[in-house]
Amino acid sequence: MPYNPLVMSDWQIAEEAEKNMPQPSDWPAKLNLEKDEVIPYGKVARLDYLKIMKRLSEKPDGKYVQVTGITPTPLGAHSPGRG
């Protein structure tokens, strides 16, 4: 089912999206990480950045992209001056 915010509630969208989330055990292969660089915490995981940086220290620097976001609330979506 496609995510349709006009039909689905927030929890339904989150539940559908969770079905497609990779498990922490999938991360090393997808991200070219060593197995001990991923620390699983249930359905999510933490990366051991110090181990990753030490392993990659001889490689040339790459680009770092940080993605952040917020979940809009009904008040934020309908605040004055928007649309």
mmCIF file as gemmi writes it, N, C-alpha and C atoms, coordinates in Angstrom:
data_model
loop_
_atom_site.group_PDB
_atom_site.id
_atom_site.type_symbol
_atom_site.label_atom_id
_atom_site.label_alt_id
_atom_site.label_comp_id
_atom_site.label_asym_id
_atom_site.label_entity_id
_atom_site.label_seq_id
_atom_site.pdbx_PDB_ins_code
_atom_site.Cartn_x
_atom_site.Cartn_y
_atom_site.Cartn_z
_atom_site.occupancy
_atom_site.B_iso_or_equiv
_atom_site.pdbx_formal_charge
_atom_site.auth_seq_id
_atom_site.auth_asym_id
_atom_site.pdbx_PDB_model_num
ATOM 1 N N . MET Axp A 1 ? 0.84 -1.179 0 1 0 ? 1 A 1
ATOM 2 C CA . MET Axp A 1 ? 0 0 0 1 0 ? 1 A 1
ATOM 3 C C . MET Axp A 1 ? 0.893 1.253 0 1 0 ? 1 A 1
ATOM 4 N N . PRO Axp A 2 ? 0.696 2.174 -0.942 1 0 ? 2 A 1
ATOM 5 C CA . PRO Axp A 2 ? 1.489 3.405 -0.947 1 0 ? 2 A 1
ATOM 6 C C . PRO Axp A 2 ? 1.149 4.262 0.283 1 0 ? 2 A 1
ATOM 7 N N . TYR Axp A 3 ? 2.133 5.032 0.731 1 0 ? 3 A 1
ATOM 8 C CA . TYR Axp A 3 ? 1.909 5.901 1.888 1 0 ? 3 A 1
ATOM 9 C C . TYR Axp A 3 ? 1.047 7.079 1.456 1 0 ? 3 A 1
ATOM 10 N N . ASN Axp A 4 ? -0.139 7.153 1.977 1 0 ? 4 A 1
ATOM 11 C CA . ASN Axp A 4 ? -1.052 8.23 1.624 1 0 ? 4 A 1
ATOM 12 C C . ASN Axp A 4 ? -1.485 8.936 2.907 1 0 ? 4 A 1
ATOM 13 N N . PRO Axp A 5 ? -0.906 10.122 3.203 1 0 ? 5 A 1
ATOM 14 C CA . PRO Axp A 5 ? -1.242 10.812 4.443 1 0 ? 5 A 1
ATOM 15 C C . PRO Axp A 5 ? -2.686 11.306 4.499 1 0 ? 5 A 1
ATOM 16 N N . LEU Axp A 6 ? -3.372 11.298 3.363 1 0 ? 6 A 1
ATOM 17 C CA . LEU Axp A 6 ? -4.773 11.705 3.383 1 0 ? 6 A 1
ATOM 18 C C . LEU Axp A 6 ? -5.682 10.57 3.851 1 0 ? 6 A 1
ATOM 19 N N . VAL Axp A 7 ? -5.185 9.33 3.749 1 0 ? 7 A 1
ATOM 20 C CA . VAL Axp A 7 ? -5.986 8.165 4.125 1 0 ? 7 A 1
ATOM 21 C C . VAL Axp A 7 ? -5.425 7.49 5.379 1 0 ? 7 A 1
ATOM 22 N N . MET Axp A 8 ? -4.096 7.456 5.482 1 0 ? 8 A 1
ATOM 23 C CA . MET Axp A 8 ? -3.443 6.734 6.578 1 0 ? 8 A 1
ATOM 24 C C . MET Axp A 8 ? -3.085 7.687 7.718 1 0 ? 8 A 1
ATOM 25 N N . SER Axp A 9 ? -3.153 7.178 8.94 1 0 ? 9 A 1
ATOM 26 C CA . SER Axp A 9 ? -2.696 7.975 10.082 1 0 ? 9 A 1
ATOM 27 C C . SER Axp A 9 ? -1.177 7.82 10.207 1 0 ? 9 A 1
ATOM 28 N N . ASP Axp A 10 ? -0.568 8.657 11.052 1 0 ? 10 A 1
ATOM 29 C CA . ASP Axp A 10 ? 0.892 8.64 11.214 1 0 ? 10 A 1
ATOM 30 C C . ASP Axp A 10 ? 1.401 7.258 11.606 1 0 ? 10 A 1
ATOM 31 N N . TRP Axp A 11 ? 0.727 6.615 12.552 1 0 ? 11 A 1
ATOM 32 C CA . TRP Axp A 11 ? 1.205 5.305 13.023 1 0 ? 11 A 1
ATOM 33 C C . TRP Axp A 11 ? 1.116 4.253 11.927 1 0 ? 11 A 1
ATOM 34 N N . GLN Axp A 12 ? 0.129 4.353 11.046 1 0 ? 12 A 1
ATOM 35 C CA . GLN Axp A 12 ? 0.01 3.392 9.946 1 0 ? 12 A 1
ATOM 36 C C . GLN Axp A 12 ? 1.15 3.578 8.941 1 0 ? 12 A 1
ATOM 37 N N . ILE Axp A 13 ? 1.5 4.824 8.65 1 0 ? 13 A 1
ATOM 38 C CA . ILE Axp A 13 ? 2.615 5.106 7.744 1 0 ? 13 A 1
ATOM 39 C C . ILE Axp A 13 ? 3.913 4.586 8.352 1 0 ? 13 A 1
ATOM 40 N N . ALA Axp A 14 ? 4.123 4.834 9.648 1 0 ? 14 A 1
ATOM 41 C CA . ALA Axp A 14 ? 5.34 4.366 10.322 1 0 ? 14 A 1
ATOM 42 C C . ALA Axp A 14 ? 5.406 2.842 10.321 1 0 ? 14 A 1
ATOM 43 N N . GLU Axp A 15 ? 4.279 2.192 10.545 1 0 ? 15 A 1
ATOM 44 C CA . GLU Axp A 15 ? 4.245 0.728 10.565 1 0 ? 15 A 1
ATOM 45 C C . GLU Axp A 15 ? 4.581 0.148 9.192 1 0 ? 15 A 1
ATOM 46 N N . GLU Axp A 16 ? 4.067 0.751 8.13 1 0 ? 16 A 1
ATOM 47 C CA . GLU Axp A 16 ? 4.37 0.287 6.769 1 0 ? 16 A 1
ATOM 48 C C . GLU Axp A 16 ? 5.84 0.532 6.426 1 0 ? 16 A 1
ATOM 49 N N . ALA Axp A 17 ? 6.36 1.703 6.797 1 0 ? 17 A 1
ATOM 50 C CA . ALA Axp A 17 ? 7.753 2.029 6.496 1 0 ? 17 A 1
ATOM 51 C C . ALA Axp A 17 ? 8.704 1.091 7.233 1 0 ? 17 A 1
ATOM 52 N N . GLU Axp A 18 ? 8.339 0.697 8.452 1 0 ? 18 A 1
ATOM 53 C CA . GLU Axp A 18 ? 9.197 -0.18 9.241 1 0 ? 18 A 1
ATOM 54 C C . GLU Axp A 18 ? 9.381 -1.546 8.578 1 0 ? 18 A 1
ATOM 55 N N . LYS Axp A 19 ? 8.416 -1.977 7.803 1 0 ? 19 A 1
ATOM 56 C CA . LYS Axp A 19 ? 8.508 -3.277 7.116 1 0 ? 19 A 1
ATOM 57 C C . LYS Axp A 19 ? 9.655 -3.286 6.101 1 0 ? 19 A 1
ATOM 58 N N . ASN Axp A 20 ? 10.012 -2.109 5.565 1 0 ? 20 A 1
ATOM 59 C CA . ASN Axp A 20 ? 11.064 -2.009 4.549 1 0 ? 20 A 1
ATOM 60 C C . ASN Axp A 20 ? 12.408 -1.575 5.116 1 0 ? 20 A 1
ATOM 61 N N . MET Axp A 21 ? 12.47 -1.321 6.425 1 0 ? 21 A 1
ATOM 62 C CA . MET Axp A 21 ? 13.724 -0.878 7.035 1 0 ? 21 A 1
ATOM 63 C C . MET Axp A 21 ? 14.727 -2.016 7.086 1 0 ? 21 A 1
ATOM 64 N N . PRO Axp A 22 ? 15.979 -1.762 6.707 1 0 ? 22 A 1
ATOM 65 C CA . PRO Axp A 22 ? 16.987 -2.815 6.837 1 0 ? 22 A 1
ATOM 66 C C . PRO Axp A 22 ? 17.273 -3.091 8.309 1 0 ? 22 A 1
ATOM 67 N N . GLN Axp A 23 ? 17.559 -4.322 8.621 1 0 ? 23 A 1
ATOM 68 C CA . GLN Axp A 23 ? 17.922 -4.709 9.985 1 0 ? 23 A 1
ATOM 69 C C . GLN Axp A 23 ? 19.392 -4.362 10.22 1 0 ? 23 A 1
ATOM 70 N N . PRO Axp A 24 ? 19.784 -4.154 11.479 1 0 ? 24 A 1
ATOM 71 C CA . PRO Axp A 24 ? 21.201 -3.85 11.755 1 0 ? 24 A 1
ATOM 72 C C . PRO Axp A 24 ? 22.161 -4.889 11.178 1 0 ? 24 A 1
ATOM 73 N N . SER Axp A 25 ? 21.743 -6.134 11.074 1 0 ? 25 A 1
ATOM 74 C CA . SER Axp A 25 ? 22.615 -7.17 10.505 1 0 ? 25 A 1
ATOM 75 C C . SER Axp A 25 ? 22.85 -6.954 9.011 1 0 ? 25 A 1
ATOM 76 N N . ASP Axp A 26 ? 21.995 -6.167 8.347 1 0 ? 26 A 1
ATOM 77 C CA . ASP Axp A 26 ? 22.151 -5.863 6.917 1 0 ? 26 A 1
ATOM 78 C C . ASP Axp A 26 ? 23.114 -4.694 6.672 1 0 ? 26 A 1
ATOM 79 N N . TRP Axp A 27 ? 23.351 -3.872 7.685 1 0 ? 27 A 1
ATOM 80 C CA . TRP Axp A 27 ? 24.124 -2.65 7.512 1 0 ? 27 A 1
ATOM 81 C C . TRP Axp A 27 ? 25.555 -2.867 7.053 1 0 ? 27 A 1
ATOM 82 N N . PRO Axp A 28 ? 26.307 -3.808 7.639 1 0 ? 28 A 1
ATOM 83 C CA . PRO Axp A 28 ? 27.71 -3.944 7.208 1 0 ? 28 A 1
ATOM 84 C C . PRO Axp A 28 ? 27.848 -4.166 5.7 1 0 ? 28 A 1
ATOM 85 N N . ALA Axp A 29 ? 27.04 -5.03 5.131 1 0 ? 29 A 1
ATOM 86 C CA . ALA Axp A 29 ? 27.14 -5.296 3.691 1 0 ? 29 A 1
ATOM 87 C C . ALA Axp A 29 ? 26.715 -4.08 2.871 1 0 ? 29 A 1
ATOM 88 N N . LYS Axp A 30 ? 25.65 -3.396 3.291 1 0 ? 30 A 1
ATOM 89 C CA . LYS Axp A 30 ? 25.146 -2.251 2.525 1 0 ? 30 A 1
ATOM 90 C C . LYS Axp A 30 ? 26.055 -1.034 2.618 1 0 ? 30 A 1
ATOM 91 N N . LEU Axp A 31 ? 26.724 -0.869 3.755 1 0 ? 31 A 1
ATOM 92 C CA . LEU Axp A 31 ? 27.533 0.331 3.993 1 0 ? 31 A 1
ATOM 93 C C . LEU Axp A 31 ? 29.034 0.074 3.968 1 0 ? 31 A 1
ATOM 94 N N . ASN Axp A 32 ? 29.45 -1.121 3.569 1 0 ? 32 A 1
ATOM 95 C CA . ASN Axp A 32 ? 30.864 -1.498 3.548 1 0 ? 32 A 1
ATOM 96 C C . ASN Axp A 32 ? 31.531 -1.312 4.905 1 0 ? 32 A 1
ATOM 97 N N . LEU Axp A 33 ? 30.874 -1.8 5.934 1 0 ? 33 A 1
ATOM 98 C CA . LEU Axp A 33 ? 31.394 -1.721 7.289 1 0 ? 33 A 1
ATOM 99 C C . LEU Axp A 33 ? 31.853 -3.095 7.752 1 0 ? 33 A 1
ATOM 100 N N . GLU Axp A 34 ? 32.737 -3.094 8.734 1 0 ? 34 A 1
ATOM 101 C CA . GLU Axp A 34 ? 33.125 -4.337 9.385 1 0 ? 34 A 1
ATOM 102 C C . GLU Axp A 34 ? 32.03 -4.709 10.377 1 0 ? 34 A 1
ATOM 103 N N . LYS Axp A 35 ? 31.902 -5.993 10.656 1 0 ? 35 A 1
ATOM 104 C CA . LYS Axp A 35 ? 30.831 -6.449 11.538 1 0 ? 35 A 1
ATOM 105 C C . LYS Axp A 35 ? 30.925 -5.811 12.927 1 0 ? 35 A 1
ATOM 106 N N . ASP Axp A 36 ? 32.136 -5.627 13.458 1 0 ? 36 A 1
ATOM 107 C CA . ASP Axp A 36 ? 32.272 -5.064 14.803 1 0 ? 36 A 1
ATOM 108 C C . ASP Axp A 36 ? 32.099 -3.541 14.845 1 0 ? 36 A 1
ATOM 109 N N . GLU Axp A 37 ? 31.872 -2.893 13.705 1 0 ? 37 A 1
ATOM 110 C CA . GLU Axp A 37 ? 31.638 -1.442 13.664 1 0 ? 37 A 1
ATOM 111 C C . GLU Axp A 37 ? 30.162 -1.096 13.828 1 0 ? 37 A 1
ATOM 112 N N . VAL Axp A 38 ? 29.306 -2.11 13.824 1 0 ? 38 A 1
ATOM 113 C CA . VAL Axp A 38 ? 27.869 -1.906 14.002 1 0 ? 38 A 1
ATOM 114 C C . VAL Axp A 38 ? 27.466 -2.52 15.338 1 0 ? 38 A 1
ATOM 115 N N . ILE Axp A 39 ? 26.897 -1.693 16.21 1 0 ? 39 A 1
ATOM 116 C CA . ILE Axp A 39 ? 26.479 -2.158 17.531 1 0 ? 39 A 1
ATOM 117 C C . ILE Axp A 39 ? 24.954 -2.187 17.554 1 0 ? 39 A 1
ATOM 118 N N . PRO Axp A 40 ? 24.338 -3.37 17.477 1 0 ? 40 A 1
ATOM 119 C CA . PRO Axp A 40 ? 22.874 -3.442 17.411 1 0 ? 40 A 1
ATOM 120 C C . PRO Axp A 40 ? 22.197 -3.135 18.749 1 0 ? 40 A 1
ATOM 121 N N . TYR Axp A 41 ? 21.072 -2.45 18.654 1 0 ? 41 A 1
ATOM 122 C CA . TYR Axp A 41 ? 20.202 -2.17 19.788 1 0 ? 41 A 1
ATOM 123 C C . TYR Axp A 41 ? 18.786 -2.513 19.355 1 0 ? 41 A 1
ATOM 124 N N . GLY Axp A 42 ? 18.425 -3.786 19.35 1 0 ? 42 A 1
ATOM 125 C CA . GLY Axp A 42 ? 17.096 -4.206 18.919 1 0 ? 42 A 1
ATOM 126 C C . GLY Axp A 42 ? 16.919 -3.995 17.431 1 0 ? 42 A 1
ATOM 127 N N . LYS Axp A 43 ? 15.927 -3.189 17.042 1 0 ? 43 A 1
ATOM 128 C CA . LYS Axp A 43 ? 15.641 -2.941 15.621 1 0 ? 43 A 1
ATOM 129 C C . LYS Axp A 43 ? 16.514 -1.843 15.026 1 0 ? 43 A 1
ATOM 130 N N . VAL Axp A 44 ? 17.25 -1.131 15.865 1 0 ? 44 A 1
ATOM 131 C CA . VAL Axp A 44 ? 18.127 -0.064 15.39 1 0 ? 44 A 1
ATOM 132 C C . VAL Axp A 44 ? 19.557 -0.406 15.778 1 0 ? 44 A 1
ATOM 133 N N . ALA Axp A 45 ? 20.499 0.41 15.385 1 0 ? 45 A 1
ATOM 134 C CA . ALA Axp A 45 ? 21.896 0.15 15.711 1 0 ? 45 A 1
ATOM 135 C C . ALA Axp A 45 ? 22.656 1.457 15.841 1 0 ? 45 A 1
ATOM 136 N N . ARG Axp A 46 ? 23.811 1.351 16.432 1 0 ? 46 A 1
ATOM 137 C CA . ARG Axp A 46 ? 24.723 2.477 16.568 1 0 ? 46 A 1
ATOM 138 C C . ARG Axp A 46 ? 26.004 2.112 15.832 1 0 ? 46 A 1
ATOM 139 N N . LEU Axp A 47 ? 26.616 3.091 15.205 1 0 ? 47 A 1
ATOM 140 C CA . LEU Axp A 47 ? 27.883 2.844 14.525 1 0 ? 47 A 1
ATOM 141 C C . LEU Axp A 47 ? 29.028 3.27 15.427 1 0 ? 47 A 1
ATOM 142 N N . ASP Axp A 48 ? 30.084 2.481 15.453 1 0 ? 48 A 1
ATOM 143 C CA . ASP Axp A 48 ? 31.278 2.822 16.218 1 0 ? 48 A 1
ATOM 144 C C . ASP Axp A 48 ? 32.169 3.674 15.313 1 0 ? 48 A 1
ATOM 145 N N . TYR Axp A 49 ? 31.94 4.982 15.347 1 0 ? 49 A 1
ATOM 146 C CA . TYR Axp A 49 ? 32.621 5.903 14.439 1 0 ? 49 A 1
ATOM 147 C C . TYR Axp A 49 ? 34.131 5.92 14.647 1 0 ? 49 A 1
ATOM 148 N N . LEU Axp A 50 ? 34.597 5.724 15.882 1 0 ? 50 A 1
ATOM 149 C CA . LEU Axp A 50 ? 36.036 5.729 16.13 1 0 ? 50 A 1
ATOM 150 C C . LEU Axp A 50 ? 36.715 4.579 15.397 1 0 ? 50 A 1
ATOM 151 N N . LYS Axp A 51 ? 36.117 3.389 15.427 1 0 ? 51 A 1
ATOM 152 C CA . LYS Axp A 51 ? 36.683 2.25 14.699 1 0 ? 51 A 1
ATOM 153 C C . LYS Axp A 51 ? 36.653 2.494 13.194 1 0 ? 51 A 1
ATOM 154 N N . ILE Axp A 52 ? 35.563 3.076 12.715 1 0 ? 52 A 1
ATOM 155 C CA . ILE Axp A 52 ? 35.425 3.339 11.284 1 0 ? 52 A 1
ATOM 156 C C . ILE Axp A 52 ? 36.479 4.359 10.836 1 0 ? 52 A 1
ATOM 157 N N . MET Axp A 53 ? 36.632 5.442 11.606 1 0 ? 53 A 1
ATOM 158 C CA . MET Axp A 53 ? 37.608 6.472 11.241 1 0 ? 53 A 1
ATOM 159 C C . MET Axp A 53 ? 39.035 5.926 11.29 1 0 ? 53 A 1
ATOM 160 N N . LYS Axp A 54 ? 39.339 5.09 12.273 1 0 ? 54 A 1
ATOM 161 C CA . LYS Axp A 54 ? 40.676 4.512 12.368 1 0 ? 54 A 1
ATOM 162 C C . LYS Axp A 54 ? 40.956 3.608 11.168 1 0 ? 54 A 1
ATOM 163 N N . ARG Axp A 55 ? 39.963 2.785 10.79 1 0 ? 55 A 1
ATOM 164 C CA . ARG Axp A 55 ? 40.148 1.876 9.654 1 0 ? 55 A 1
ATOM 165 C C . ARG Axp A 55 ? 40.333 2.647 8.352 1 0 ? 55 A 1
ATOM 166 N N . LEU Axp A 56 ? 39.638 3.774 8.207 1 0 ? 56 A 1
ATOM 167 C CA . LEU Axp A 56 ? 39.675 4.54 6.961 1 0 ? 56 A 1
ATOM 168 C C . LEU Axp A 56 ? 40.682 5.693 6.982 1 0 ? 56 A 1
ATOM 169 N N . SER Axp A 57 ? 41.516 5.769 8.006 1 0 ? 57 A 1
ATOM 170 C CA . SER Axp A 57 ? 42.414 6.922 8.155 1 0 ? 57 A 1
ATOM 171 C C . SER Axp A 57 ? 43.407 7.073 7.001 1 0 ? 57 A 1
ATOM 172 N N . GLU Axp A 58 ? 43.766 6.004 6.345 1 0 ? 58 A 1
ATOM 173 C CA . GLU Axp A 58 ? 44.721 6.078 5.226 1 0 ? 58 A 1
ATOM 174 C C . GLU Axp A 58 ? 44.071 6.453 3.9 1 0 ? 58 A 1
ATOM 175 N N . LYS Axp A 59 ? 42.747 6.453 3.863 1 0 ? 59 A 1
ATOM 176 C CA . LYS Axp A 59 ? 42.036 6.779 2.615 1 0 ? 59 A 1
ATOM 177 C C . LYS Axp A 59 ? 41.856 8.294 2.508 1 0 ? 59 A 1
ATOM 178 N N . PRO Axp A 60 ? 41.719 8.821 1.292 1 0 ? 60 A 1
ATOM 179 C CA . PRO Axp A 60 ? 41.48 10.264 1.157 1 0 ? 60 A 1
ATOM 180 C C . PRO Axp A 60 ? 40.125 10.651 1.747 1 0 ? 60 A 1
ATOM 181 N N . ASP Axp A 61 ? 40.064 11.901 2.217 1 0 ? 61 A 1
ATOM 182 C CA . ASP Axp A 61 ? 38.815 12.387 2.806 1 0 ? 61 A 1
ATOM 183 C C . ASP Axp A 61 ? 37.695 12.389 1.772 1 0 ? 61 A 1
ATOM 184 N N . GLY Axp A 62 ? 36.505 12.098 2.238 1 0 ? 62 A 1
ATOM 185 C CA . GLY Axp A 62 ? 35.325 12.129 1.383 1 0 ? 62 A 1
ATOM 186 C C . GLY Axp A 62 ? 34.436 13.298 1.777 1 0 ? 62 A 1
ATOM 187 N N . LYS Axp A 63 ? 33.19 13.201 1.437 1 0 ? 63 A 1
ATOM 188 C CA . LYS Axp A 63 ? 32.237 14.256 1.77 1 0 ? 63 A 1
ATOM 189 C C . LYS Axp A 63 ? 31.333 13.749 2.883 1 0 ? 63 A 1
ATOM 190 N N . TYR Axp A 64 ? 30.965 14.624 3.779 1 0 ? 64 A 1
ATOM 191 C CA . TYR Axp A 64 ? 30.081 14.295 4.887 1 0 ? 64 A 1
ATOM 192 C C . TYR Axp A 64 ? 28.76 15.008 4.655 1 0 ? 64 A 1
ATOM 193 N N . VAL Axp A 65 ? 27.695 14.256 4.649 1 0 ? 65 A 1
ATOM 194 C CA . VAL Axp A 65 ? 26.363 14.833 4.462 1 0 ? 65 A 1
ATOM 195 C C . VAL Axp A 65 ? 25.531 14.479 5.677 1 0 ? 65 A 1
ATOM 196 N N . GLN Axp A 66 ? 25.02 15.49 6.35 1 0 ? 66 A 1
ATOM 197 C CA . GLN Axp A 66 ? 24.174 15.253 7.514 1 0 ? 66 A 1
ATOM 198 C C . GLN Axp A 66 ? 22.742 15.581 7.128 1 0 ? 66 A 1
ATOM 199 N N . VAL Axp A 67 ? 21.871 14.645 7.356 1 0 ? 67 A 1
ATOM 200 C CA . VAL Axp A 67 ? 20.458 14.829 7.023 1 0 ? 67 A 1
ATOM 201 C C . VAL Axp A 67 ? 19.68 14.899 8.32 1 0 ? 67 A 1
ATOM 202 N N . THR Axp A 68 ? 18.932 15.964 8.483 1 0 ? 68 A 1
ATOM 203 C CA . THR Axp A 68 ? 18.096 16.109 9.674 1 0 ? 68 A 1
ATOM 204 C C . THR Axp A 68 ? 16.681 16.416 9.233 1 0 ? 68 A 1
ATOM 205 N N . GLY Axp A 69 ? 15.772 16.29 10.127 1 0 ? 69 A 1
ATOM 206 C CA . GLY Axp A 69 ? 14.388 16.594 9.787 1 0 ? 69 A 1
ATOM 207 C C . GLY Axp A 69 ? 13.534 16.657 11.028 1 0 ? 69 A 1
ATOM 208 N N . ILE Axp A 70 ? 12.338 17.128 10.846 1 0 ? 70 A 1
ATOM 209 C CA . ILE Axp A 70 ? 11.373 17.162 11.938 1 0 ? 70 A 1
ATOM 210 C C . ILE Axp A 70 ? 10.078 16.554 11.44 1 0 ? 70 A 1
ATOM 211 N N . THR Axp A 71 ? 9.288 16.096 12.368 1 0 ? 71 A 1
ATOM 212 C CA . THR Axp A 71 ? 7.972 15.594 12.023 1 0 ? 71 A 1
ATOM 213 C C . THR Axp A 71 ? 6.993 16.748 12.17 1 0 ? 71 A 1
ATOM 214 N N . PRO Axp A 72 ? 6.308 17.114 11.093 1 0 ? 72 A 1
ATOM 215 C CA . PRO Axp A 72 ? 5.376 18.229 11.21 1 0 ? 72 A 1
ATOM 216 C C . PRO Axp A 72 ? 4.207 17.866 12.122 1 0 ? 72 A 1
ATOM 217 N N . THR Axp A 73 ? 3.757 18.852 12.849 1 0 ? 73 A 1
ATOM 218 C CA . THR Axp A 73 ? 2.593 18.659 13.714 1 0 ? 73 A 1
ATOM 219 C C . THR Axp A 73 ? 1.404 19.361 13.095 1 0 ? 73 A 1
ATOM 220 N N . PRO Axp A 74 ? 0.209 19.025 13.521 1 0 ? 74 A 1
ATOM 221 C CA . PRO Axp A 74 ? -0.956 19.744 12.979 1 0 ? 74 A 1
ATOM 222 C C . PRO Axp A 74 ? -0.847 21.249 13.173 1 0 ? 74 A 1
ATOM 223 N N . LEU Axp A 75 ? -0.285 21.688 14.307 1 0 ? 75 A 1
ATOM 224 C CA . LEU Axp A 75 ? -0.149 23.134 14.534 1 0 ? 75 A 1
ATOM 225 C C . LEU Axp A 75 ? 0.873 23.741 13.569 1 0 ? 75 A 1
ATOM 226 N N . GLY Axp A 76 ? 1.981 23.04 13.335 1 0 ? 76 A 1
ATOM 227 C CA . GLY Axp A 76 ? 3.004 23.548 12.442 1 0 ? 76 A 1
ATOM 228 C C . GLY Axp A 76 ? 2.527 23.571 10.988 1 0 ? 76 A 1
ATOM 229 N N . ALA Axp A 77 ? 1.733 22.592 10.611 1 0 ? 77 A 1
ATOM 230 C CA . ALA Axp A 77 ? 1.26 22.506 9.235 1 0 ? 77 A 1
ATOM 231 C C . ALA Axp A 77 ? 0.245 23.594 8.925 1 0 ? 77 A 1
ATOM 232 N N . HIS Axp A 78 ? -0.425 24.1 9.955 1 0 ? 78 A 1
ATOM 233 C CA . HIS Axp A 78 ? -1.48 25.093 9.729 1 0 ? 78 A 1
ATOM 234 C C . HIS Axp A 78 ? -1.145 26.438 10.366 1 0 ? 78 A 1
ATOM 235 N N . SER Axp A 79 ? 0.155 26.703 10.533 1 0 ? 79 A 1
ATOM 236 C CA . SER Axp A 79 ? 0.518 27.968 11.159 1 0 ? 79 A 1
ATOM 237 C C . SER Axp A 79 ? 0.268 29.123 10.198 1 0 ? 79 A 1
ATOM 238 N N . PRO Axp A 80 ? 0.023 30.315 10.735 1 0 ? 80 A 1
ATOM 239 C CA . PRO Axp A 80 ? -0.227 31.489 9.88 1 0 ? 80 A 1
ATOM 240 C C . PRO Axp A 80 ? 0.935 31.766 8.959 1 0 ? 80 A 1
ATOM 241 N N . GLY Axp A 81 ? 0.649 32.178 7.758 1 0 ? 81 A 1
ATOM 242 C CA . GLY Axp A 81 ? 1.67 32.539 6.8 1 0 ? 81 A 1
ATOM 243 C C . GLY Axp A 81 ? 2.108 31.386 5.914 1 0 ? 81 A 1
ATOM 244 N N . ARG Axp A 82 ? 1.568 30.204 6.119 1 0 ? 82 A 1
ATOM 245 C CA . ARG Axp A 82 ? 1.938 29.056 5.289 1 0 ? 82 A 1
ATOM 246 C C . ARG Axp A 82 ? 0.759 28.744 4.374 1 0 ? 82 A 1
ATOM 247 N N . GLY Axp A 83 ? 1.01 28.819 3.099 1 0 ? 83 A 1
ATOM 248 C CA . GLY Axp A 83 ? 0.042 28.396 2.087 1 0 ? 83 A 1
ATOM 249 C C . GLY Axp A 83 ? -1.185 29.15 2.12 1 0 ? 83 A 1
